[in-house]
């Protein structure tokens, strides 16, 4: 079997260039575990979407997606039960589970997010969209926080907030691309307020209204990013720096979508390598400022909250 660390590093470098740069700021042990967890998450996402490292997706039937999901669930359960795996992503997961005692339920919460996509679930309300954001990204933040040594429930909620903010940003960035493959993560009641019927959102005349809704998601993400900044005060210094850097990079994507209008969807919005380095540098100052202030139990109100964290 190929070296698990090398496999994980390749997964994150090719699957998420933004997070790969931020991850270099972690101490070696944390970075190794974070990359291995990412490799498993990336593998599961790729299997469900029939793609490779987030690219070149194949069109799969719902039955094929369900079959693939069940295979992922079986292998995840085997690893949680202490069995070895010949699949590199699951071998990586096994190491992370053993090192950090990751709860089984968090792993299966992520798989439930992929199940939502496999079932082509519709999102009728904002609550539906936020629940999806938790399952595909918020719970990843929770598991990452556990790797960083967090056990406090309130800090876990703020780690979930960061993942939710990332996913809201992704949805805003990818609205048009998602519509091309028949997926819409914008709440249907939001579409209705703009006079857009389900199934008609891809029509060109709706582009300005869709961008207005994407901007609402960007504004909503700001609340979750703000909550995450408070949570990072409880992280070790290098972890806080890495998370602050990632936050600033992803946040800039959303701000660019908002600033550029519907033209932002003419090509995939991204942050240049030079801008990423700048944001990582700024992340150090954000982390220092946050940890210096170390706010007490600041109120966390009005945000979607998982009941069992």
C-alpha positions in Angstrom: 0.0 0.0 0.0 1.3 3.5 -0.8 2.5 5.7 2.0 -0.5 7.0 3.8 1.1 10.4 4.6 2.1 10.9 1.0 -1.3 9.9 -0.2 -3.0 12.3 2.2 -0.7 15.2 1.2 -1.4 14.6 -2.5 -5.2 14.6 -1.8 -5.2 17.9 0.0 -2.8 19.6 -2.5 -4.9 18.6 -5.5 -8.4 18.7 -3.8 -8.1 22.0 -2.0 -5.3 24.3 -2.8 -6.6 26.9 -0.3 -6.8 24.6 2.7 -3.5 22.9 1.7 -1.6 26.2 2.1 -3.3 26.9 5.5 -2.6 23.3 6.7 1.2 23.9 6.4 0.9 26.2 9.4 -0.1 23.4 11.8 2.5 21.6 13.8 3.7 18.3 12.2 1.5 15.9 14.1 -1.7 18.0 13.8 -1.0 18.6 10.1 -0.5 14.9 9.5 -3.9 14.0 11.2 -5.7 16.9 9.5 -4.5 15.8 6.1 -5.4 12.2 6.7 -8.9 13.1 7.7 -9.2 15.4 4.7 -8.1 12.5 2.4 -11.0 10.3 3.7 -13.5 13.2 3.3 -12.2 13.9 -0.2 -12.3 10.2 -1.1 -15.9 9.8 0.0 -17.1 12.9 -1.8 -15.3 11.7 -5.0 -16.9 8.2 -4.8 -20.4 9.6 -4.5 -19.9 12.2 -7.3 -17.9 9.9 -9.6 -15.0 12.3 -9.7 -11.3 12.5 -9.0 -10.1 14.9 -6.3 -13.1 17.2 -6.9 -12.8 17.2 -10.7 -14.2 15.5 -13.8 -17.4 14.3 -12.3 -19.3 11.5 -14.0 -23.0 11.3 -14.3 -24.2 8.5 -12.0 -27.7 7.2 -11.4 -29.3 7.5 -8.0 -29.1 3.7 -7.7 -25.4 3.8 -8.3 -24.9 6.6 -5.9 -26.8 4.7 -3.2 -24.8 1.6 -3.8 -21.6 3.6 -3.5 -22.8 5.2 -0.3 -23.6 1.9 1.3 -20.1 0.7 0.4 -18.6 3.8 2.1 -20.8 3.2 5.2 -19.7 -0.4 5.4 -16.0 0.4 5.2 -16.3 3.2 7.6 -18.0 1.0 10.1 -15.2 -1.6 9.7 -12.5 0.9 10.4 -14.4 2.2 13.4 -14.6 -1.3 14.7 -10.8 -1.5 14.5 -10.3 -3.4 11.3 -7.5 -2.6 8.8 -8.4 -1.4 5.3 -6.6 -1.8 2.0 -8.1 1.4 0.7 -5.6 4.3 1.4 -8.3 6.8 2.4 -9.7 4.4 4.9 -6.3 3.3 6.2 -5.7 7.1 6.8 -9.0 7.4 8.6 -8.2 4.4 10.8 -5.0 6.2 12.0 -6.9 9.3 12.8 -9.7 7.5 14.6 -7.1 5.7 16.8 -5.1 8.8 17.5 -7.9 11.1 18.4 -10.8 8.8 19.3 -13.1 10.4 16.7 -16.7 9.5 17.5 -18.3 7.2 15.0 -21.4 9.4 14.9 -19.4 12.3 13.4 -18.1 10.2 10.6 -21.6 9.0 9.8 -23.0 12.5 10.0 -20.6 13.4 7.2 -21.8 10.4 5.2 -25.4 11.5 5.7 -24.5 14.8 3.9 -23.3 12.7 1.0 -26.5 10.7 1.2 -28.5 14.0 0.8 -26.7 14.5 -2.5 -27.2 10.9 -3.5 -30.9 11.2 -2.8 -31.0 14.6 -4.7 -32.7 16.1 -1.7 -34.5 19.4 -2.1 -34.0 22.3 0.2 -37.3 23.9 1.0 -36.1 26.3 3.7 -32.9 28.0 5.0 -33.0 25.5 7.9 -32.8 22.7 5.3 -29.8 24.3 3.6 -28.0 24.9 6.9 -28.6 21.3 8.0 -26.9 20.2 4.8 -24.0 22.6 5.4 -23.5 21.1 8.8 -23.4 17.5 7.4 -21.0 18.2 4.5 -18.8 20.7 6.2 -19.7 21.7 9.7 -19.1 18.3 11.1 -15.7 18.3 9.4 -14.9 21.4 11.5 -16.0 19.5 14.6 -13.6 16.6 13.8 -10.8 18.9 12.9 -11.3 20.7 16.3 -11.1 17.4 18.1 -7.8 16.7 16.3 -6.6 20.0 17.7 -7.5 18.9 21.2 -10.8 20.7 21.6 -13.4 19.0 23.9 -15.5 21.9 25.0 -19.0 21.8 23.5 -19.2 25.6 22.9 -16.0 25.6 21.0 -17.2 22.6 19.0 -20.2 24.6 18.0 -18.0 27.4 16.7 -15.9 24.9 14.8 -19.1 23.7 13.2 -19.9 27.4 12.4 -16.6 27.7 10.4 -17.5 24.6 8.3 -21.0 26.0 7.7 -19.5 29.3 6.7 -17.2 27.6 4.2 -20.1 25.7 2.7 -22.3 28.7 2.4 -19.4 30.4 0.6 -19.1 27.3 -1.7 -22.8 27.4 -2.5 -22.7 31.1 -3.3 -19.7 30.5 -5.6 -21.1 27.5 -7.3 -24.8 28.4 -7.9 -24.6 28.4 -11.6 -22.3 25.3 -11.9 -24.7 23.4 -9.6 -27.7 24.3 -11.6 -26.0 23.0 -14.8 -26.0 19.5 -13.1 -29.5 19.8 -11.8 -28.7 20.8 -8.2 -29.8 23.8 -6.3 -28.9 24.4 -2.7 -30.6 27.8 -2.4 -33.8 27.5 -0.2 -36.8 27.1 -2.4 -38.8 29.6 -0.3 -36.1 32.2 -1.1 -36.5 31.4 -4.8 -40.3 31.8 -4.5 -39.8 35.3 -3.0 -38.0 36.1 -6.3 -40.7 34.6 -8.4 -38.6 31.6 -9.4 -40.3 28.3 -9.6 -38.4 25.1 -8.7 -36.8 23.7 -11.8 -36.6 27.1 -13.5 -33.7 28.6 -11.7 -31.3 27.9 -14.5 -33.1 30.1 -17.0 -31.0 33.1 -18.0 -33.5 35.8 -17.0 -33.2 34.7 -13.3 -29.5 35.3 -13.1 -29.7 38.7 -11.4 -32.1 37.4 -8.8 -29.9 34.3 -8.2 -27.0 36.6 -7.6 -29.0 38.6 -5.1 -29.8 35.4 -3.2 -26.1 34.3 -3.4 -25.2 37.6 -1.8 -27.7 36.9 1.0 -25.8 33.6 1.6 -22.5 35.5 1.7 -24.0 37.9 4.3 -25.2 35.0 6.3 -21.8 33.4 6.1 -20.3 36.5 7.8 -22.2 35.7 11.0 -20.7 32.2 11.0 -17.2 33.4 10.3 -17.6 35.9 13.2 -18.5 33.1 15.5 -15.6 30.9 14.4 -13.2 33.8 15.1 -14.3 33.6 18.8 -13.8 29.9 18.8 -10.2 30.0 17.6 -9.2 31.8 20.8 -9.4 28.3 22.5 -7.0 26.7 20.0 -3.3 26.2 20.3 -1.4 29.1 18.7 -0.3 27.4 15.4 -3.8 25.9 15.0 -5.4 29.3 15.5 -3.1 30.7 12.9 -3.9 28.0 10.3 -7.6 28.3 10.9 -7.5 32.1 10.7 -5.6 31.9 7.4 -8.1 29.4 5.9 -11.0 31.6 7.2 -9.6 34.7 5.4 -9.0 32.8 2.2 -12.5 31.3 2.0 -14.2 34.5 3.1 -12.5 36.4 0.3 -14.1 34.1 -2.2 -17.5 35.0 -1.0 -16.7 38.7 -0.9 -15.5 38.5 -4.5 -18.7 36.7 -5.6 -20.7 39.6 -4.0 -18.6 42.3 -5.5 -18.4 41.0 -9.0 -22.1 40.5 -9.6 -23.3 37.7 -11.8 -20.1 38.0 -13.8 -18.5 36.1 -10.9 -20.1 32.9 -12.3 -18.5 33.2 -15.7 -15.6 31.3 -14.3 -14.9 29.7 -11.0 -14.1 32.4 -8.4 -10.8 31.7 -6.7 -8.0 33.4 -4.8 -4.6 33.7 -6.4 -1.6 32.1 -4.9 -0.2 35.5 -4.0 -3.4 36.6 -2.3 -3.5 33.3 -0.4 0.0 34.0 1.0 -1.1 37.5 2.0 -4.2 36.1 3.8 -2.1 33.5 5.6 0.2 36.3 6.7 -2.7 38.3 7.9 -4.1 35.2 9.6 -1.2 35.4 12.0 -2.3 38.9 13.2 -5.9 37.8 13.4 -5.0 34.8 15.6 -2.7 36.9 17.8 -5.4 39.6 18.3 -8.1 36.9 18.9 -6.1 35.1 21.5 -5.0 38.3 23.2 -8.6 39.3 23.7 -9.8 35.8 24.7 -13.4 36.9 25.0 -15.5 35.3 27.7 -18.6 33.3 26.8 -19.7 35.6 24.0 -23.3 35.1 23.0 -23.8 32.7 20.1 -27.4 33.4 19.1 -29.4 33.2 15.9 -27.1 30.5 14.4 -28.1 27.0 13.3 -27.1 24.7 16.1 -26.8 20.9 16.2 -28.6 19.6 19.2 -26.1 16.9 20.2 -22.6 18.4 20.0 
